[in-house]
Amino acid sequence: MKRELGIARCGLACCLCSKNDTCNGCSSDECLDKDWCENRKCSIAKELTNCFLCENDCHKGLLSKMKPYGFTVFAKRYGLETLLDCLERNEKNGVLYHREGLNGDYDHFDDLETLIAFIKNGV
């Protein structure tokens, strides 16, 4: 885990992404998705570094997907450092962010609270 990369504005875990060697993140002017990413545009317009800092409960852009939405809600409830602690512990215990392609162990949830419990407990 590259903890220093943290999470993207939308909640995706840059720190665990298999592309983190070639990506400079969504806060970078080199972001490949900067022209279309709704979450990047919105958070910049609101002068926020991450969507979890916004008071709105938003589902636009990548927040329409359970994994980034769940990570965002988790960070909003418990803080970014707690999220990173849990992700790091889970990775050490064999929980995979990417298993086959872009999907991994955090991608099989339909229920927000079940995903949050999985992030907290790793099971």
Sequence and secondary structure as in RCSB ss.txt:
>XXXX:A:sequence
MKRELGIARCGLACCLCSKNDTCNGCSSDECLDKDWCENRKCSIAKELTNCFLCENDCHKGLLSKMKPYGFTVFA
KRYGLETLLDCLERNEKNGVLYHREGLNGDYDHFDDLETLIAFIKNGV
>XXXX:A:secstr
  GGG   TTS  TTT TTTTT   TTSTT TTTTT HHHHHHHHTT SSGGGSSS   SGGGGSHHHHHHHHHH
HHH HHHHHHHHHHHHHTT  S SBTTB GGGS S HHHHHHHHHH  
